Amino acid sequence: MVVGGGFAGLACTRKLAKSDDVRVTLIDKNNYHQFQPLLYQLATAELGTGDIATSLRQVFRGHANVDVKMSEVMVADPKTRTVTTQTGETYQGDVLVLAAGSSANFFDTQGAEKNSLPLYSLEEAQRLRSRVLSMFEDADRDPKVVDDGALNFVIIGGGATGTELAGALADMINLTMTREYTDLAVKRTRIYLIDHGHSLLAPFSAEAHDYAARTLRQKGVQLRLGESVKEIAPEYVVLSDGTRIPTRTAIWAGGLMAASLADHAGLPRGRGGRIEVQPDLTIEGFPGVYALGDFANVPDADGRALPQLASVAQQCGTWTANNILADIAGKPRTAFHYRDKGIMAMIGRDAAVAEVGRKRHELDGPIAFAAWLGVHALLMTGVREKIEAFIDWAWDYFSKTRPIQVLDRSDDNRINWDQGVPAEGSARSSPVKTAT
Ligand SMILES: Cc1cc2nc3c(=O)[nH]c(=O)nc-3n(C[C@H](O)[C@H](O)[C@H](O)COP(=O)(O)OP(=O)(O)OC[C@H]3O[C@@H](n4cnc5c(N)ncnc54)[C@H](O)[C@@H]3O)c2cc1C
């Protein structure tokens, strides 16, 4: 039984699918595998849904020993290795692999869960794209709504997700929107990137922090580092220094925790609510139960938890499959060993940082950008997705238009500007500072 068709669950199932000794049931709440590292490009209309999502059934077509089920697992019982789905079915296996990934962690920030737009799934990215595009359409029809924050985009979290999104959004506005919304003062658009730390891209080197901050400032992004967000309301965001930014687009890239299934699995949990696992990725006391990828605190050789990365998840998946096959062959399981291939982040057009190799060599600028494109294309699941993504990237790069600029109304909370009743203590009645 494998729960979750993300990087970890997919890698595990792919490896097991090659063995005639195993039957796998792979359950995911969606019928596709989503490529999370490119969600921000979906949100900024650079890539389309089909570029970053792959049908799980297509991946396992031709593998009679893999049964794909689309259903949300609500409860997992590690004692019996049984899972129960939202629609009431139960599935039981000799081995249970939990790889349900993560969801947004709002750290109890007032109003964040209700009023911000997280960027951790395909639906969330589509919804964000719809919101961004509708803000431009609304402001074009009625420029007065710009005063109410229609063109203020507030990104909370300066890690890879927030930094990459800020760069892509700035490019979209500077290169595309300025040419397409000729009646609108696009120059009044503001992108704010807020982080309570004093640098962007925390896991990278000091040089990369500076490069990322410099690049974003050049693109016009307003960095608010060393500030946290106190409140997110439907019409504004309040920072820790009391600044109120009017906005209808507060984007949450502020952190992750284990997916909600971890609340209903009866297993030991650690940082981020993630499942604690042993070096061989099984759970203490449950030799037939594994937890992998973002769903677990996967230890490195020194016992410290590895970061939540696609490469960690993929390697965990393959390692787990090898341990399952070792059990079947009567051989000993081995402790997971992560091969660190480096970290990368793209900061918009022609700008990226990469720290690769054991010594973490620094790359930045166009070379890092080219490396980023190559590595991400390699990581993508299907050949069709790779080709389509390259066509979209090339189209965007040379034409400076967004290939997927489609307002598909996946944002069902469309703004009704006429009913814009100021919330209690809003800008019009409160003495807080207002950002411009
Ligand atoms: C915006 C963003 C950008 C990122 N950029 C990078 C990057 O550049 N490089 C990098 O290495 N990593 C990056 N990451 C991290 C990387 O994507 C994750 O570490 C990786 O996806 C983890 O893989 P996983 O298999 O553990 O979880 P996921 O890929 O999240 O897969 C979990 C799967 O479980 C399914 N699922 C969840 N709950 C249930 C349930 N109850 N029942 C059934 N199915 C369920 C989900 O539908 C999903 O398919 C990024 C992450 C995000 C969100």
The ligand as an SDF file (V2000), in Angstrom:
LIG
                    3D

 53 58  0  0  0  0  0  0  0  0999 V2000
    6.0510   25.7570   -4.3130 C   0  0  0  0  0  0  0  0  0  0  0  0
    7.1060   24.7160   -4.0520 C   0  0  0  0  0  0  0  0  0  0  0  0
    8.3430   24.8100   -4.6770 C   0  0  0  0  0  0  0  0  0  0  0  0
    9.3210   23.8460   -4.4500 C   0  0  0  0  0  0  0  0  0  0  0  0
   10.5270   23.9360   -5.1000 N   0  0  0  0  0  0  0  0  0  0  0  0
   11.4450   22.9420   -4.9620 C   0  0  0  0  0  0  0  0  0  0  0  0
   12.6540   22.9540   -5.7080 C   0  0  0  0  0  0  0  0  0  0  0  0
   12.9220   23.8690   -6.4930 O   0  0  0  0  0  0  0  0  0  0  0  0
   13.5210   21.9130   -5.5510 N   0  0  0  0  0  0  0  0  0  0  0  0
   13.2500   20.8700   -4.7030 C   0  0  0  0  0  0  0  0  0  0  0  0
   14.0510   19.9310   -4.6050 O   0  0  0  0  0  0  0  0  0  0  0  0
   12.1130   20.8410   -3.9790 N   0  0  0  0  0  0  0  0  0  0  0  0
   11.2130   21.8460   -4.0920 C   0  0  0  0  0  0  0  0  0  0  0  0
   10.0490   21.8100   -3.3690 N   0  0  0  0  0  0  0  0  0  0  0  0
    9.8310   20.7230   -2.4150 C   0  0  0  0  0  0  0  0  0  0  0  0
    9.3520   19.4630   -3.0990 C   0  0  0  0  0  0  0  0  0  0  0  0
    8.3480   19.7510   -4.0330 O   0  0  0  0  0  0  0  0  0  0  0  0
    8.8480   18.5100   -2.0220 C   0  0  0  0  0  0  0  0  0  0  0  0
    9.9030   18.2510   -1.1360 O   0  0  0  0  0  0  0  0  0  0  0  0
    8.3610   17.2050   -2.6460 C   0  0  0  0  0  0  0  0  0  0  0  0
    7.2190   17.4530   -3.4460 O   0  0  0  0  0  0  0  0  0  0  0  0
    8.0140   16.2030   -1.5610 C   0  0  0  0  0  0  0  0  0  0  0  0
    7.5730   15.0330   -2.1600 O   0  0  0  0  0  0  0  0  0  0  0  0
    6.5500   14.0870   -1.4100 P   0  0  0  0  0  0  0  0  0  0  0  0
    6.3410   12.9150   -2.2930 O   0  0  0  0  0  0  0  0  0  0  0  0
    7.0130   13.8470   -0.0290 O   0  0  0  0  0  0  0  0  0  0  0  0
    5.2240   14.9380   -1.2810 O   0  0  0  0  0  0  0  0  0  0  0  0
    4.3120   15.5560   -2.4290 P   0  0  0  0  0  0  0  0  0  0  0  0
    5.0650   15.7670   -3.6640 O   0  0  0  0  0  0  0  0  0  0  0  0
    3.6290   16.6960   -1.7910 O   0  0  0  0  0  0  0  0  0  0  0  0
    3.2540   14.3950   -2.6910 O   0  0  0  0  0  0  0  0  0  0  0  0
    2.3000   14.0260   -1.7460 C   0  0  0  0  0  0  0  0  0  0  0  0
    1.1680   13.3410   -2.4710 C   0  0  0  0  0  0  0  0  0  0  0  0
    0.2730   12.8250   -1.5160 O   0  0  0  0  0  0  0  0  0  0  0  0
   -1.0550   13.0660   -1.9090 C   0  0  0  0  0  0  0  0  0  0  0  0
   -1.8440   13.0870   -0.6830 N   0  0  0  0  0  0  0  0  0  0  0  0
   -1.7580   13.9540    0.3570 C   0  0  0  0  0  0  0  0  0  0  0  0
   -2.6230   13.6160    1.3280 N   0  0  0  0  0  0  0  0  0  0  0  0
   -3.2780   12.5270    0.8890 C   0  0  0  0  0  0  0  0  0  0  0  0
   -4.3070   11.7300    1.4510 C   0  0  0  0  0  0  0  0  0  0  0  0
   -4.7980   11.9590    2.6520 N   0  0  0  0  0  0  0  0  0  0  0  0
   -4.7740   10.7020    0.7160 N   0  0  0  0  0  0  0  0  0  0  0  0
   -4.2680   10.4330   -0.5150 C   0  0  0  0  0  0  0  0  0  0  0  0
   -3.2920   11.1750   -1.0910 N   0  0  0  0  0  0  0  0  0  0  0  0
   -2.8090   12.1950   -0.3860 C   0  0  0  0  0  0  0  0  0  0  0  0
   -0.9850   14.3900   -2.6310 C   0  0  0  0  0  0  0  0  0  0  0  0
   -2.0580   14.5510   -3.5300 O   0  0  0  0  0  0  0  0  0  0  0  0
    0.3520   14.2810   -3.3530 C   0  0  0  0  0  0  0  0  0  0  0  0
    0.2130   13.7240   -4.6220 O   0  0  0  0  0  0  0  0  0  0  0  0
    9.0640   22.7790   -3.5690 C   0  0  0  0  0  0  0  0  0  0  0  0
    7.8310   22.6950   -2.9270 C   0  0  0  0  0  0  0  0  0  0  0  0
    6.8590   23.6480   -3.1660 C   0  0  0  0  0  0  0  0  0  0  0  0
    5.5280   23.5330   -2.4840 C   0  0  0  0  0  0  0  0  0  0  0  0
  1  2  1  0
  2  3  1  0
  2 52  2  0
  3  4  2  0
  4  5  1  0
  4 50  1  0
  5  6  2  0
  6  7  1  0
  6 13  1  0
  7  8  2  0
  7  9  1  0
  9 10  1  0
 10 11  2  0
 10 12  1  0
 12 13  2  0
 13 14  1  0
 14 15  1  0
 14 50  1  0
 15 16  1  0
 16 17  1  0
 16 18  1  0
 18 19  1  0
 18 20  1  0
 20 21  1  0
 20 22  1  0
 22 23  1  0
 23 24  1  0
 24 25  2  0
 24 26  1  0
 24 27  1  0
 27 28  1  0
 28 29  2  0
 28 30  1  0
 28 31  1  0
 31 32  1  0
 32 33  1  0
 33 34  1  0
 33 48  1  0
 34 35  1  0
 35 36  1  0
 35 46  1  0
 36 37  1  0
 36 45  1  0
 37 38  2  0
 38 39  1  0
 39 40  1  0
 39 45  2  0
 40 41  1  0
 40 42  2  0
 42 43  1  0
 43 44  2  0
 44 45  1  0
 46 47  1  0
 46 48  1  0
 48 49  1  0
 50 51  2  0
 51 52  1  0
 52 53  1  0
M  END
$$$$
